[in-house]
Every structure is written in C-alpha cells, then in structure tokens.
Amino acid sequence: MKSLSPEEQLLVVSQGFQLLQGQLDKLVETRTTKRIELLSDLLFSKDYPDNYKIETIAKKLNMSVEFLKKLCDRVFES
C-alpha cells in the first residue's frame, strides 16, 4: 500500500468502502426481510396467535409485547 501513489491509495480505500457498503446493504436487506416475514406470519395466520408466540416474535423484533398485542387485536378484529 505504501508503494502506491496517494491517488491509487484513495482508489483502493474507496473500493474497500464500496464493498463494505454493499455487504452492509445486503445484511440490512436480509434482516429486514426476515423481520417482515416474522410479522406477516403472525398477522396473517388463520387464528389469533397465542401469547407465547406474540411474546417470542416481539422479542425477536425488539418490539413492545403490548404494542404487538394491540396490533394483533386490530388485525383480527376486522
């Protein structure tokens, strides 16, 4: 790296950052997709989910159990 010119060093560093950004974007997309799948499985099930399932998913989503219960109530009322 020391043998490279400052412009070449900058290019190498910027390419490294672009690669890192791409990997982070992919990670965020994957985590978001998993969270959406968990929430949709809960809210689009045939029957109202039991408390254990609501609590488990709330924990996985880092969400308040009470909020998720209220959301389930609203979805399953209609």
LOKOLFI-334910 format. One line per 5 residues: number of its first residue (from 1); their letters; for each residue x, y, z of N, C-alpha, C, O, CB. Coordinates in nm, 4 decimals. Glycine has a CB too. Layout:
N
NUM) a) X,Y,Z,X,Y,Z,X,Y,Z,X,Y,Z,X,Y,Z; ...
This chain:
78
1) mksls) 0.0834,-0.1188,0.0000,0.0000,0.0000,0.0000,0.0877,0.1250,0.0000,0.0532,0.2257,-0.0619,-0.0948,-0.0001,0.1214; 0.2016,0.1180,0.0699,0.2897,0.2345,0.0783,0.3512,0.2680,-0.0568,0.3863,0.3830,-0.0834,0.3997,0.2103,0.1806; 0.3642,0.1654,-0.1427,0.4263,0.1897,-0.2721,0.3313,0.2558,-0.3710,0.3739,0.3003,-0.4776,0.4771,0.0604,-0.3294; 0.2020,0.2626,-0.3365,0.1042,0.3248,-0.4253,0.1069,0.4763,-0.4108,0.1430,0.5307,-0.3064,-0.0363,0.2714,-0.3963; 0.0681,0.5412,-0.5172,0.0575,0.6874,-0.5117,-0.0643,0.7234,-0.4262,-0.1510,0.6387,-0.4045,0.0456,0.7496,-0.6565
6) peeql) -0.0721,0.8459,-0.3779,-0.1890,0.8859,-0.2973,-0.3212,0.8642,-0.3711,-0.4210,0.8258,-0.3102,-0.1769,1.0327,-0.2573; -0.3215,0.8889,-0.5018,-0.4449,0.8686,-0.5791,-0.4832,0.7207,-0.5828,-0.6008,0.6861,-0.5712,-0.4280,0.9226,-0.7228; -0.3832,0.6336,-0.5992,-0.4087,0.4900,-0.6020,-0.4529,0.4397,-0.4643,-0.5405,0.3538,-0.4542,-0.2832,0.4145,-0.6484; -0.3920,0.4935,-0.3591,-0.4330,0.4577,-0.2231,-0.5789,0.4972,-0.1998,-0.6566,0.4206,-0.1427,-0.3413,0.5260,-0.1185; -0.6147,0.6162,-0.2444,-0.7523,0.6643,-0.2290,-0.8488,0.5738,-0.3053,-0.9576,0.5431,-0.2565,-0.7651,0.8102,-0.2786
11) lvvsq) -0.8089,0.5316,-0.4244,-0.8931,0.4425,-0.5045,-0.9137,0.3091,-0.4333,-1.0255,0.2579,-0.4274,-0.8304,0.4195,-0.6432; -0.8054,0.2530,-0.3792,-0.8144,0.1245,-0.3085,-0.9061,0.1380,-0.1866,-0.9912,0.0525,-0.1623,-0.6732,0.0755,-0.2649; -0.8882,0.2453,-0.1109,-0.9705,0.2670,0.0087,-1.1165,0.2871,-0.0299,-1.2054,0.2315,0.0347,-0.9193,0.3887,0.0888; -1.1426,0.3652,-0.1334,-1.2823,0.3902,-0.1725,-1.3477,0.2626,-0.2235,-1.4663,0.2403,-0.1992,-1.2897,0.5000,-0.2806; -1.2717,0.1780,-0.2944,-1.3271,0.0498,-0.3396,-1.3586,-0.0400,-0.2197,-1.4584,-0.1121,-0.2194,-1.2282,-0.0215,-0.4354
16) gfqll) -1.2726,-0.0347,-0.1185,-1.2982,-0.1120,0.0032,-1.4246,-0.0659,0.0723,-1.5039,-0.1477,0.1189,-1.1805,-0.1014,0.0987; -1.4441,0.0656,0.0793,-1.5656,0.1196,0.1408,-1.6892,0.0823,0.0600,-1.7938,0.0519,0.1174,-1.5558,0.2720,0.1541; -1.6783,0.0841,-0.0724,-1.7923,0.0465,-0.1560,-1.8290,-0.0999,-0.1348,-1.9469,-0.1346,-0.1283,-1.7612,0.0722,-0.3042; -1.7281,-0.1850,-0.1240,-1.7525,-0.3266,-0.0983,-1.8195,-0.3455,0.0376,-1.9153,-0.4218,0.0505,-1.6207,-0.4060,-0.1045; -1.7685,-0.2755,0.1381,-1.8268,-0.2830,0.2719,-1.9708,-0.2330,0.2709,-2.0580,-0.2942,0.3326,-1.7431,-0.2017,0.3717
21) qgqld) -1.9964,-0.1231,0.2020,-2.1326,-0.0689,0.1942,-2.2264,-0.1700,0.1286,-2.3395,-0.1881,0.1735,-2.1339,0.0643,0.1153; -2.1797,-0.2356,0.0227,-2.2619,-0.3360,-0.0445,-2.2950,-0.4519,0.0479,-2.4079,-0.5011,0.0483,-2.1912,-0.3876,-0.1688; -2.1973,-0.4957,0.1262,-2.2205,-0.6057,0.2205,-2.3167,-0.5630,0.3313,-2.4034,-0.6404,0.3719,-2.0872,-0.6534,0.2814; -2.3011,-0.4395,0.3803,-2.3919,-0.3896,0.4835,-2.5340,-0.3762,0.4291,-2.6302,-0.4102,0.4978,-2.3429,-0.2542,0.5373; -2.5474,-0.3269,0.3064,-2.6797,-0.3150,0.2450,-2.7468,-0.4516,0.2341,-2.8662,-0.4654,0.2607,-2.6689,-0.2499,0.1060
26) klvet) -2.6686,-0.5528,0.1944,-2.7222,-0.6881,0.1806,-2.7649,-0.7427,0.3168,-2.8688,-0.8080,0.3278,-2.6178,-0.7813,0.1157; -2.6853,-0.7164,0.4203,-2.7182,-0.7609,0.5553,-2.8467,-0.6951,0.6048,-2.9337,-0.7621,0.6605,-2.6027,-0.7302,0.6513; -2.8586,-0.5651,0.5847,-2.9790,-0.4933,0.6265,-3.1010,-0.5457,0.5515,-3.2074,-0.5643,0.6105,-2.9627,-0.3416,0.6029; -3.0856,-0.5693,0.4225,-3.1968,-0.6213,0.3431,-3.2407,-0.7583,0.3928,-3.3602,-0.7855,0.4039,-3.1578,-0.6291,0.1956; -3.1444,-0.8442,0.4226,-3.1759,-0.9782,0.4721,-3.2468,-0.9721,0.6066,-3.3469,-1.0404,0.6279,-3.0486,-1.0619,0.4839
31) rttkr) -3.1946,-0.8900,0.6973,-3.2568,-0.8784,0.8294,-3.3967,-0.8192,0.8187,-3.4880,-0.8626,0.8889,-3.1702,-0.7923,0.9221; -3.4139,-0.7207,0.7314,-3.5445,-0.6589,0.7124,-3.6434,-0.7599,0.6573,-3.7577,-0.7668,0.7025,-3.5341,-0.5383,0.6190; -3.5998,-0.8379,0.5600,-3.6867,-0.9398,0.5004,-3.7299,-1.0410,0.6058,-3.8469,-1.0788,0.6115,-3.6150,-1.0113,0.3841; -3.6362,-1.0848,0.6891,-3.6707,-1.1808,0.7942,-3.7706,-1.1216,0.8922,-3.8637,-1.1897,0.9350,-3.5451,-1.2259,0.8688; -3.7519,-0.9954,0.9277,-3.8451,-0.9306,1.0206,-3.9839,-0.9190,0.9599,-4.0841,-0.9419,1.0277,-3.7937,-0.7918,1.0601
36) iells) -3.9899,-0.8835,0.8329,-4.1196,-0.8727,0.7653,-4.1879,-1.0082,0.7597,-4.3089,-1.0179,0.7803,-4.1026,-0.8160,0.6232; -4.1116,-1.1126,0.7320,-4.1682,-1.2475,0.7270,-4.2241,-1.2885,0.8630,-4.3329,-1.3456,0.8703,-4.0619,-1.3485,0.6810; -4.1509,-1.2599,0.9704,-4.1992,-1.2934,1.1047,-4.3306,-1.2223,1.1343,-4.4265,-1.2831,1.1818,-4.0941,-1.2564,1.2106; -4.3333,-1.0928,1.1053,-4.4520,-1.0133,1.1340,-4.5701,-1.0564,1.0478,-4.6823,-1.0662,1.0974,-4.4228,-0.8655,1.1124; -4.5462,-1.0820,0.9202,-4.6568,-1.1223,0.8329,-4.7085,-1.2613,0.8693,-4.8290,-1.2858,0.8623,-4.6125,-1.1198,0.6862
41) dllfs) -4.6188,-1.3528,0.9083,-4.6642,-1.4852,0.9517,-4.7556,-1.4736,1.0738,-4.8542,-1.5463,1.0861,-4.5435,-1.5759,0.9839; -4.7221,-1.3827,1.1621,-4.8023,-1.3632,1.2831,-4.9372,-1.3007,1.2488,-5.0414,-1.3472,1.2949,-4.7270,-1.2749,1.3842; -4.9345,-1.1957,1.1682,-5.0567,-1.1184,1.1434,-5.1493,-1.1803,1.0396,-5.2680,-1.1481,1.0366,-5.0203,-0.9806,1.0996; -5.0976,-1.2683,0.9547,-5.1817,-1.3269,0.8516,-5.2135,-1.4733,0.8766,-5.2542,-1.5450,0.7852,-5.1158,-1.3125,0.7185; -5.1950,-1.5176,0.9998,-5.2321,-1.6552,1.0334,-5.3846,-1.6650,1.0410,-5.4539,-1.5637,1.0498,-5.1666,-1.7000,1.1685
46) kdypd) -5.4350,-1.7868,1.0374,-5.5801,-1.8069,1.0396,-5.6420,-1.7648,1.1722,-5.7491,-1.7043,1.1758,-5.6131,-1.9524,1.0119; -5.5737,-1.7972,1.2800,-5.6274,-1.7735,1.4132,-5.5422,-1.6721,1.4883,-5.4258,-1.6487,1.4561,-5.6356,-1.9045,1.4919; -5.6038,-1.6138,1.5879,-5.5326,-1.5184,1.6732,-5.4167,-1.5922,1.7401,-5.4366,-1.6980,1.7998,-5.6286,-1.4542,1.7804; -5.2962,-1.5367,1.7305,-5.1796,-1.6059,1.7889,-5.1851,-1.6098,1.9418,-5.2398,-1.5198,2.0056,-5.0502,-1.5374,1.7443; -5.1278,-1.7149,1.9987,-5.1256,-1.7236,2.1446,-5.0210,-1.6264,2.2012,-4.9343,-1.5769,2.1292,-5.0954,-1.8692,2.1904
51) nykie) -5.0316,-1.6013,2.3295,-4.9435,-1.5037,2.3953,-4.7959,-1.5381,2.3814,-4.7125,-1.4496,2.3624,-4.9785,-1.4933,2.5418; -4.7638,-1.6669,2.3908,-4.6242,-1.7085,2.3797,-4.5657,-1.6690,2.2439,-4.4539,-1.6181,2.2355,-4.6120,-1.8602,2.4005; -4.6426,-1.6931,2.1386,-4.5946,-1.6599,2.0042,-4.5787,-1.5086,1.9886,-4.4807,-1.4622,1.9302,-4.6915,-1.7147,1.8970; -4.6732,-1.4326,2.0400,-4.6641,-1.2865,2.0338,-4.5405,-1.2383,2.1092,-4.4662,-1.1535,2.0597,-4.7917,-1.2212,2.0921; -4.5189,-1.2919,2.2277,-4.4025,-1.2518,2.3083,-4.2717,-1.2887,2.2400,-4.1771,-1.2100,2.2402,-4.4086,-1.3168,2.4467
56) tiakk) -4.2658,-1.4080,2.1816,-4.1445,-1.4532,2.1127,-4.1115,-1.3633,1.9941,-3.9968,-1.3221,1.9765,-4.1609,-1.5981,2.0656; -4.2109,-1.3337,1.9144,-4.1876,-1.2506,1.7965,-4.1571,-1.1069,1.8366,-4.0730,-1.0418,1.7746,-4.3090,-1.2547,1.7030; -4.2239,-1.0576,1.9387,-4.1954,-0.9217,1.9868,-4.0489,-0.9112,2.0300,-3.9817,-0.8120,2.0018,-4.2896,-0.8842,2.1050; -4.0012,-1.0139,2.0982,-3.8612,-1.0150,2.1423,-3.7669,-1.0169,2.0225,-3.6684,-0.9432,2.0200,-3.8339,-1.1365,2.2332; -3.7964,-1.1007,1.9232,-3.7119,-1.1098,1.8039,-3.7109,-0.9788,1.7255,-3.6105,-0.9431,1.6638,-3.7597,-1.2237,1.7138
61) lnmsv) -3.8231,-0.9080,1.7285,-3.8338,-0.7825,1.6539,-3.7951,-0.6611,1.7377,-3.7993,-0.5473,1.6908,-3.9748,-0.7653,1.6021; -3.7571,-0.6878,1.8633,-3.7232,-0.5784,1.9550,-3.8397,-0.4788,1.9633,-3.8228,-0.3575,1.9504,-3.5930,-0.5063,1.9086; -3.9567,-0.5353,1.9852,-4.0803,-0.4586,1.9855,-4.1526,-0.4819,2.1181,-4.1388,-0.5878,2.1794,-4.1707,-0.4978,1.8647; -4.2266,-0.3861,2.1600,-4.3049,-0.3995,2.2820,-4.4112,-0.5082,2.2643,-4.4810,-0.5118,2.1630,-4.3706,-0.2647,2.3196; -4.4227,-0.5963,2.3633,-4.5235,-0.7024,2.3580,-4.6627,-0.6410,2.3548,-4.7493,-0.6864,2.2800,-4.5094,-0.7983,2.4790
66) eflkk) -4.6841,-0.5387,2.4350,-4.8153,-0.4734,2.4385,-4.8515,-0.4128,2.3034,-4.9659,-0.4224,2.2588,-4.8175,-0.3652,2.5460; -4.7534,-0.3504,2.2388,-4.7786,-0.2919,2.1068,-4.8168,-0.3998,2.0076,-4.9111,-0.3831,1.9303,-4.6553,-0.2151,2.0566; -4.7435,-0.5115,2.0094,-4.7719,-0.6198,1.9159,-4.9074,-0.6835,1.9442,-4.9786,-0.7225,1.8517,-4.6621,-0.7254,1.9224; -4.9429,-0.6941,2.0712,-5.0762,-0.7470,2.1056,-5.1857,-0.6547,2.0535,-5.2859,-0.7015,1.9994,-5.0903,-0.7645,2.2588; -5.1673,-0.5247,2.0694,-5.2664,-0.4281,2.0179,-5.2771,-0.4375,1.8665,-5.3862,-0.4283,1.8102,-5.2287,-0.2838,2.0591
71) lcdrv) -5.1634,-0.4560,1.8013,-5.1634,-0.4703,1.6556,-5.2397,-0.5961,1.6151,-5.3191,-0.5932,1.5211,-5.0188,-0.4751,1.6011; -5.2158,-0.7059,1.6854,-5.2895,-0.8303,1.6574,-5.4391,-0.8102,1.6809,-5.5213,-0.8558,1.6015,-5.2367,-0.9462,1.7458; -5.4739,-0.7423,1.7894,-5.6146,-0.7144,1.8178,-5.6805,-0.6402,1.7007,-5.7908,-0.6748,1.6584,-5.6277,-0.6319,1.9473; -5.6129,-0.5401,1.6503,-5.6682,-0.4600,1.5404,-5.6824,-0.5431,1.4142,-5.7825,-0.5321,1.3434,-5.5797,-0.3381,1.5127; -5.5841,-0.6253,1.3857,-5.5875,-0.7069,1.2632,-5.6957,-0.8132,1.2710,-5.7673,-0.8368,1.1737,-5.4513,-0.7731,1.2387
76) fes) -5.7078,-0.8775,1.3867,-5.8012,-0.9897,1.3973,-5.9436,-0.9455,1.4309,-6.0353,-1.0275,1.4271,-5.7527,-1.0869,1.5023; -5.9637,-0.8196,1.4632,-6.0997,-0.7676,1.4846,-6.1746,-0.7554,1.3539,-6.2957,-0.7774,1.3489,-6.0954,-0.6318,1.5545; -6.1037,-0.7204,1.2480,-6.1716,-0.6958,1.1213,-6.1967,-0.8178,1.0401,-6.2535,-0.8090,0.9312,-6.0948,-0.6022,1.0412
